[in-house]
Amino acid sequence: MIEVKNIVKKFGEQTVLKGVSTRFEAGMTNLIIGQSGSGKTVFLKSLLGIHTPDSGTISFDGRIYSELSSDEKRALRTEIGMVFQGSALFDSMTVEENIGFPLKMFTNKTPAEIKERVDFVIDRVQLLNANLKRPSEISGGMQKRVAIARAIVNNPKYLFCDEPNSGLDPKTAIVIDNLIQEITHEYNITTVINTHDMNSVMEIGQKIIFLKNGLLEWEGTNKEIFKTDNEAVTDFVYSSELFKRVRKMYLEDDTIE
């Protein structure tokens, strides 16, 4: 579980995050949404320790990040997996070398142990027969699977995903969403996803926070977002006719929980 209390982040005279407080539970897919300039990228980078908040606290299962020693922070980082927007794979490495990289960097596992673990996660994300291929030789969807496999290879307690569906066709994006959610539930990971993909909101948004102008404007589930009367949220989410029709369905059908 990650708990955020009243974090403020400034860049010069500009205050980007204005006292954001929320909680991300383990075993759930937690989504951050908001318009460009809302503060969601700065928020994600603050959670990752890339940005240091000017005030407020971020705690990982009770460990307040700003109070940890350098060694404790390094230890915490080994518990974190990250899926980058562009996958961020090493072009010169094969699929299995990319996935095994964190194990070589942060563990004392033997080559045989690394190979066993890499083979396991390759199987888990259904990347069979891709071990010796390089990123340029596989599709964008497969690259995302490699990025997810690399992110979970070290059994993280916390998984962060920055626009994991960026550049993917809708069908492949749904597959990646489902894979992230399955892994989150299977390993009881605290997963936080920064996204602008409303299909992700509908499909896997077990908890959603909506940021606007550096403030937490709304939070709830993917069911509750269809029924909210928060104008800022509805303007953002239901900007297309498709989502307007979906919201109308949810409001009219009392059997939908």
C-alpha positions in Angstrom: 0.0 0.0 0.0 1.2 3.5 -0.9 -0.2 6.4 1.2 0.2 10.0 0.1 -0.4 12.8 2.5 -0.7 16.5 1.4 2.2 16.5 -1.0 3.1 19.9 -2.5 5.6 20.2 -5.4 6.8 23.5 -6.7 9.1 24.5 -9.6 10.2 28.0 -9.0 7.1 30.2 -8.6 4.8 27.5 -10.1 3.0 25.1 -7.7 2.3 21.9 -9.7 0.9 19.7 -6.9 -1.2 21.5 -4.3 -1.7 19.2 -1.3 -2.6 15.9 -2.9 -3.7 13.1 -0.5 -4.7 9.6 -1.5 -4.1 5.9 -0.9 -3.2 3.1 -3.3 -4.1 -0.4 -2.1 -2.2 -3.6 -2.8 -3.8 -6.0 -5.3 -5.6 -3.2 -7.1 -5.1 -1.4 -10.4 -4.9 2.3 -9.4 -5.2 4.8 -12.3 -4.1 8.4 -12.4 -5.9 10.5 -15.0 -6.1 14.2 -15.9 -5.6 16.6 -18.7 -2.1 17.7 -19.9 -0.7 20.1 -17.3 -2.9 18.6 -14.5 0.2 17.4 -12.6 -0.2 13.7 -13.1 3.3 13.1 -14.5 4.9 15.1 -11.7 2.8 13.1 -9.2 4.0 9.8 -10.7 7.6 11.0 -10.6 7.2 12.1 -7.0 5.9 8.6 -6.1 9.0 7.2 -7.8 11.4 9.5 -5.9 12.5 11.3 -9.0 11.0 14.5 -7.7 11.2 15.4 -4.0 8.0 17.1 -2.7 8.4 20.4 -1.0 6.0 19.2 1.8 3.9 16.3 2.6 4.8 12.6 2.8 4.7 9.5 0.7 4.9 6.1 2.5 5.3 2.6 1.3 3.6 0.2 3.7 4.3 2.6 6.5 7.8 3.5 5.4 7.9 7.3 4.9 10.2 7.8 1.9 11.7 11.1 3.0 12.7 9.6 6.4 14.6 6.6 4.9 18.4 6.5 4.8 20.2 6.2 1.5 20.6 2.4 2.0 16.9 2.0 2.9 15.9 4.0 -0.2 18.1 1.7 -2.4 16.5 -1.3 -0.8 13.0 0.1 -1.4 13.9 0.7 -5.1 14.5 -3.1 -5.5 10.8 -3.6 -4.5 9.7 -1.3 -7.4 9.0 -2.3 -11.0 8.5 0.2 -13.8 6.9 0.0 -17.2 8.0 3.1 -19.2 5.9 4.8 -21.9 8.2 3.8 -24.7 9.1 0.4 -23.1 12.8 1.6 -22.8 14.3 -1.7 -23.9 17.9 -2.1 -24.7 18.2 -2.4 -28.5 21.5 -4.3 -28.3 20.1 -7.0 -25.9 17.9 -9.9 -26.6 14.5 -10.3 -25.0 15.8 -12.6 -22.3 18.8 -10.3 -21.7 16.5 -7.3 -21.3 14.3 -9.1 -18.8 17.2 -10.5 -16.8 19.0 -7.1 -16.6 17.5 -6.1 -13.2 18.4 -9.5 -11.7 22.0 -9.1 -12.8 22.1 -5.5 -11.4 20.3 -5.9 -8.1 20.6 -9.5 -7.0 23.3 -12.1 -6.4 21.5 -14.8 -8.3 23.6 -17.3 -10.3 23.3 -17.3 -14.1 21.2 -20.5 -13.8 18.9 -18.9 -11.3 18.5 -15.9 -13.5 17.7 -18.0 -16.6 15.1 -20.0 -14.6 13.4 -16.8 -13.4 13.5 -15.1 -16.8 12.0 -18.2 -18.5 9.2 -18.2 -15.9 8.2 -14.6 -16.5 8.5 -15.0 -20.3 6.0 -17.8 -20.0 3.8 -15.7 -17.6 3.5 -12.9 -20.1 3.1 -15.4 -23.0 6.3 -14.4 -24.9 7.3 -17.9 -25.9 9.9 -18.3 -28.7 11.0 -14.7 -28.4 13.9 -15.2 -26.0 16.7 -14.6 -28.5 15.0 -11.9 -30.5 15.9 -8.2 -30.2 13.3 -5.5 -29.6 13.5 -4.4 -33.3 12.4 -7.9 -34.3 9.2 -8.0 -32.4 5.9 -6.0 -32.5 5.0 -3.1 -30.2 2.6 -5.2 -28.2 5.4 -7.8 -27.7 7.8 -5.1 -26.6 5.2 -4.0 -23.9 5.1 -7.6 -22.7 8.9 -7.6 -22.5 8.7 -4.4 -20.5 6.1 -5.9 -18.1 8.2 -9.1 -17.8 11.3 -7.0 -16.9 9.3 -5.0 -14.4 8.0 -8.1 -12.5 11.1 -10.3 -12.8 12.4 -9.2 -9.4 9.0 -9.8 -7.7 8.2 -6.2 -7.0 5.7 -5.1 -4.3 5.0 -1.9 -6.3 4.5 -1.6 -10.0 4.4 1.8 -11.8 3.2 2.1 -15.4 3.5 5.3 -17.4 1.1 5.3 -20.4 1.5 1.5 -21.0 -0.8 1.5 -24.0 0.9 4.4 -25.8 1.3 3.6 -29.5 -0.7 0.4 -29.3 -3.8 -0.5 -31.4 -7.1 -0.8 -29.3 -7.1 -4.6 -29.3 -3.5 -5.0 -28.2 -4.1 -2.2 -25.5 -6.9 -4.3 -24.0 -4.6 -7.4 -23.9 -1.9 -5.3 -22.1 -4.5 -3.9 -19.7 -5.7 -7.4 -18.8 -2.2 -8.7 -18.4 -1.3 -5.9 -15.9 -4.5 -6.5 -14.0 -4.0 -10.2 -13.8 -0.4 -9.8 -12.6 -1.5 -7.2 -10.0 -4.1 -9.6 -8.6 -2.0 -12.7 -8.8 1.0 -11.3 -6.9 -0.9 -8.8 -4.8 1.1 -5.8 -6.2 0.3 -2.2 -5.5 0.0 -1.1 -9.2 -0.2 2.6 -10.2 -0.9 3.5 -13.8 -0.6 7.0 -15.3 -2.9 6.9 -18.4 -5.0 9.0 -20.7 -6.7 5.8 -22.2 -10.4 5.9 -21.3 -10.7 2.2 -22.3 -8.2 1.4 -19.5 -10.4 3.5 -17.2 -13.5 1.4 -18.1 -11.7 -2.0 -18.1 -9.3 -2.0 -15.2 -9.9 1.2 -13.1 -10.4 -0.4 -9.7 -9.4 3.0 -8.2 -9.1 6.2 -10.2 -7.8 9.5 -9.1 -8.5 12.6 -11.3 -6.1 15.5 -11.0 -6.9 19.0 -12.2 -4.6 22.0 -11.9 -2.5 20.1 -9.3 -5.5 19.2 -7.1 -7.1 15.8 -6.5 -10.5 16.7 -8.0 -12.2 13.3 -7.7 -11.5 9.7 -6.8 -13.5 6.5 -7.1 -14.0 3.3 -9.1 -14.6 2.7 -12.8 -18.3 2.1 -11.9 -18.6 5.3 -9.9 -17.0 7.4 -12.6 -20.0 6.8 -14.8 -22.4 8.1 -12.2 -20.4 11.1 -10.9 -21.9 14.6 -11.2 -18.5 16.2 -10.9 -18.5 18.5 -14.0 -14.7 18.5 -14.4 -14.6 14.7 -14.5 -17.5 14.4 -16.9 -16.1 17.0 -19.2 -12.8 15.1 -19.3 -14.1 11.5 -19.5 -17.1 12.0 -21.7 -15.7 14.2 -24.4 -16.6 11.6 -27.1 -20.1 10.4 -28.1 -19.1 6.8 -27.2 -18.5 7.6 -23.6 -21.6 9.8 -23.4 -23.6 6.8 -24.5 -21.9 4.5 -22.0 -22.6 6.9 -19.2 -26.2 7.2 -20.2 -26.5 3.4 -20.1 -25.0 3.3 -16.6 -27.3 6.0 -15.3 -30.4 4.3 -16.7 -29.6 0.7 -15.7 -30.0 0.3 -11.9 -28.8 -3.3 -12.1 -25.3 -2.2 -12.8 -23.4 -2.0 -9.5 
